[in-house]
């Protein structure tokens, strides 16, 4: 869609302030499409190429193809599952370019990921019902729940070489912007439930900024601000036109193909019996969440719910495995139908003679915002606490990790 100069200025201001461009209904009615995720004619070859990468080619195969016509696969080379050096790949590209008499820039290499896709589809069974419900609750297309097949193959412990982590591959700064707790003790990017809620907010924000799902999904990879500037520069909000006409060093192969990859995994997931006949998915995880009103020990929470410590951390992958105390406010994940409420440690216990006597008094907890120049020793003395109690209550391993502006939970007897 072309914009006049006046409209263009207004659009850019809208993008910067993250205000809605148009409603979903308006977008879909205007396009005349029944799906928010259209397979645009110019993307059909790319979508089919990614289906082959996900379904046909294995991790031991390098696929050399034409970047200008992705239906044109030059060669498939068996290389084993180990990484080959870039020098080897470049030499193969040069050989293939010479054999086919094309410029070497047109020859690209992509490793097959059939095995990873199978593993991701199996894992998706554990999460997809909950994930899709999160999107429905926000009035977003439930199909967005399959995006982790592109990002991580539904691996909650996935990490990238640039620092993206978890099923939804959040960077640290982005995760914190969408209220994920990320520190030395807790990293909610690894929590499939917390990270899904954050991903739904991010995708919803992208849509409000950019106005259609092809762009909103591409922005998940490229960033909404960068894509808004691209739209403003070429005066079009059509993804295909952006791919063909927008020029920027950061606007590369991965960003241009992100939407096509999503369309490929969406078709695979919806037609599982066709692509992977007989593949059995993991059963859905039946989970409950309990928000802690006060800090409580891992041992008590696990024991009161019939779990070992290892099982407890399996249900709560965001927590550091060495953690002894779960801080107040954290939403503990537990198997549904097990355990008792509340799960915090009791103030009193019943003795064998049925008389009630104090056994372990849980300290009162106050909140303190760390000021510049303060030390944890000074804070402990101020509240009649101890350095050890403060570190334990906040899941901090070392006193020198204190940061200005951090809000501490301070146990006070």
N, C-alpha and C positions, 0 to 999 in steps of 0.2 A: 504494500500500500504506500503510495507516494504522499508526502506531506508538503504543504506550503511552508514558506519561511516562518510565518507567524505561528502556524501550528507546530512547527518543529521546535521553536523556542519553548512553547508551552509544554510540549511533550517532554523535553529535557528537564524542565523544572519539576514536572510531575515525577519523573524518574528519580530525581535527586531527593525529593521529599517522601518517596515511597507511598504515594497516594494512588488509589485505583485508577487505572486507565479506562477500563470499562468492565461491566459485569460479565460473568461467564456466559450467562444466557444471551447477552447481546453479541458476544464473540461468536458463539456457536450458531446463532440464528443468522448472523451476517454471512458466515462462511458457507452456510447450507450443509454442513457436515453433521453426521450422526455421532461422530466420535470426537472427543477432544484431542485425540492423538492420530491425526491423519497421516497416511503413508503418501507423501507427496511424490508425484511421478519421477521427479529428478533424484529422489532418494531410494528408489526401488532397488537399484543395483547394489547400493551400499548396504541396505537391509539384508538382502540375500547373501552378500559376502559375509556379514557378521553371523548370520545363521550357520554358515559353513564353518566358520571359526569356532563357534560354540558347540556345534553338533557333530561335525564330520572330522575335523582335524585334531590330532592329539598334541599333548605337550612336547612330544618328541619331534614334532614337525615344524619347520619354518616355511611359511607360505610367502612366496614372492609374487607380488601383484602390481598391476598398473594403477597408480594413484589417481589417474584421470578417468579410468574406466575400471572400476573395481570388479566387474564381472570377468575381466581378463586376468586370469591367474597364469603367470609365466611358468613357474616351477614350484613343486613341493619337495623340500629337501629334508631327509631324515638326519637329525643332529643329536638325538638323545635328549634327555630331560635336563641335563646340565646347561648352564649358561655358556654361550659362545661369545668370544670377545668381539667388540665392535669391528675390529680390523678384519675378522673373518666375514662378518655380514657385509661390510663394505666391499670386500673383494668379490663376494658372490653377486652383489648388486651390479658391480662393474662388468663381470662376466656375462650376466644375464642381459644387461643393457646392450652389450656388444652383439650378443647372439641375436637379439630381437631388433637391433638397430633403432633403439630409442635412447633418449637422454637418461642418464643415470638417475636424475632427480625424479623421474617417473616411476622408478622401481623401488617399491617399499617392501619391508619384511614384517610379518606378523606371525607370532607363534600361536599354534592352535591351543585351545583350552577346554577341549571336550571333557577331560577328567574333572577339571575344576567346576565346570558347569553342572556335571552330574552331582558332585558333592554339594554344590550350592542349592540345587533343586531339592535334594534330599533334606538339607537343613531347613529350607524354606517352609516345609511342612510344620515345623515346630513353632514358627513365628507368624506365618502369613495371615492367619485369622485375626490375631490381635492387631497386627500392623494395619491391615485393611480397615479394621473397625476404627482405629485412630483417625485415618483419613476420612472415613464416612462421618465421624463425629464433627469434623471440621468442614463438612460439605465439600470435600475434595474428591476427585476420582479415585476409587479404590485401587485401580490399576497401578497407581503410583507406588503401591506397596511392593512391586516387583523390582524397583530400582536397585535395591541391594544386590541383585544378581549381576548388575554391571559394576557396582562399586566394590563389592567384597565377596560375592558369592555367599552372602549371609553368614560370614565368619565374624563373630563378635570380637575376636582378638586380632583381626587383620590390621596391618600397619603398612604404610607406604614409606618410600625413601625420602619424602618431603615432610613427614610428620603427621599425615592423616591417619586416623585411628578409628577402629570399630566398624560395625556393620554398615553404617552410613558414611564412613570415611570423613568425619569432621576434623578440620584443623583446629588447633587449640583456641585461636582467637574467635573463630566462628562459633565453636561450641559454647564458649563463655557468653557470646552475644545472645545466644538463644537459651541462656540460663542453665546450661549444663555445668555441674560442679567438676572442676578439673584441678587437682592439686596432687601432692605427693601421696596422699592417703586414698583419695577417691578420684576416679576418672570415669564419669558417666557416659563418655563416648563409647565405652565398652558395654554399657547396659542397653540391651536391645529395646527395652520399654522406654526408658528416658530418652535415648537417642532418636527413637521413632517420633516421639512427640516434638522434639526439636526439629527434625527433618520436615515434619508436616508444616510447622510454622515457617521454616525457610522456604519451602516450595510454594506455600500460599503467598508469602511476601514476593517471591519472584513473579508469580502470576499477576499480582496486583500492580507490580511495576511494569511488566512487559506485555500483558494483555492476552497472551495465548500460550498454550502448553508447549509447543515446540521450542519457543524461546525460553520459557520458564525452566524447562528441563535442561536446556543447553547452559543456562545460567548457573545451574547446580555445579557444573564443571568450570565454567569460565568466569562466573561472577555477574551479578545483575547490573552493577555499575558499568562494567566494561561493555556488556552487551547493550545497555541503554545508549552508551556513547556510539557504539557501532550502528545502531538503528538510526540515531540522529545524523550520523555522518553520511550514510547512503540513502537516507530518507525512505526507509522501507522497514516494516516489521515482519517481513517474510523471510523465514530461515534460509530457504534456498537462495534467495537473492543475496543474503548476507554471506553465504558460503561462496557464491560465485564472484561477488564484487568487493567485499570488505577486505582491506589490506592492512594488516598489523602484524608485527613480529610475534606477538603472543597468540594471535588467532591462527592456531595450527591444526594439524591433523586430528588430534584428540578432541578438541572442542568442536570441530566441524562434524565429527562422526558420533558425538555423544548421543544425540537424539536417535540416530539410526541404530545404534547399539541397543538403546532402550526398546525401540520398536521390535528388534529381533528377539530380545529376551521375553518381551511381552507375548509375542506370538508363540514362542516355545513353551512358556509356562501355561498358556491357555490351551495348548494342543499337545499336552505331554504324551498322550498315548501314541500320537503320530511320530513325534521326534524320538522319544525314548520309551518304546513299548515295555510295559511291565515294571517300570521304575517305581519303587515304593518310597514314599516320603515319610519322614519322621512324624510321629503322632503329635498333635497340637499340645503345646505346653499349657497346663492348667495352673495358673499362677494367681496369687493374691498379693496385694501390696499393703503394708502397714507402716504408716509414718510414725517414727519414734518421737515421743514428746520429750524424752530425756535420753541421755547417753546410756547405753547398755552394753554389756560385754558380749562378744561373739559367742563365748562358751554358753552363756545363759540362753541367748536367743536360739542357738542351734539345739541345745538340750531340750528346751521347752517345746520345740517343734519336731522332735524325734529325728534330728539330723546330726551327722558328724560335722566337724568343722570344715572338712573338705567338701562335703555336700553343700553346706551353707554358702561357701565361697563360689561353688558352681552355680548356685541360684543368684548370686550377687557378684557378677564378674567385674563390676565397677570398683569393688573394694580391693585394697592391697592385701595379698594373701597373708602378710605378717601382721595385719591389724588385730589388736586385742579388744578394742572398744569401738563400737559404732556410734558416731556422734548424733546428737539430737537433731531432728529435722529430716534425717535420711529416710527415704522410703524403702524399707526392707522388702525384698522379694522372697516369697515362700511358696511351697506347694499348696495349691488350693485344697481345702478340706482337711488340713492337718494343723495341729498345734492349738493353742488356746490364746485368748485375748485377755488383757494386754500382754505384750511380749517384753515390756521393760521389766527389769529386776524389781522385785517387791521391796518395800521398805521394811517389812517385818516378816518373820517366818514363824510357823507353828512348831513348838517343841514337842517331843514325844509324849510329855505328860499333859498335852493339850492346853498348856498355858502359853499365852502369847508373850514373847519377850524379844527385844530388839536383837538382831543378829548382824545386820549390816545396814547402816544408815546411809542412804544415797545422798550425797551432798547437794545442796542447792546450787543452781547454776545461774550465773549472771553473764551478760554479754558485755564485752569490752572491745571498743574499736582502738586499734593500735595507733598511737600518735608518734610523730617523728621523734627520735631520740630515746624512746622507751625501750627497756629491755624486758625480757620475760621474767627475770628475777624481780624487777620493780613491780610489775603487774601482780605477781604472786604475793608479794608482801602487802600490797595495797588491799587485796581482798582476803588476806589470811589464808591463802591457798599455798600450793607448792608448784615448783616448775614441773615436776614429774606428773602431777595431776592435770595440769594445763596441757602438757604435750599429749598425754593419753586421751584426754577428752576431745581433742581436736585432730587426732591422728597425725600429729607432727612428730617426726623422728628426732630432729635436732633443734635446739633452741635458736641457732643462728639462721633458721629458715623463716623467722618472723618477718613480716612485711608491713610497711606503713599502710594503713587503711584496712588491714585484715580485721575481721570481727572474730574474736575469740570467745569460746565458751569456757568460763572460769568456774570450776567447782569450788563452792564456798561452804565450809562446815558451819 
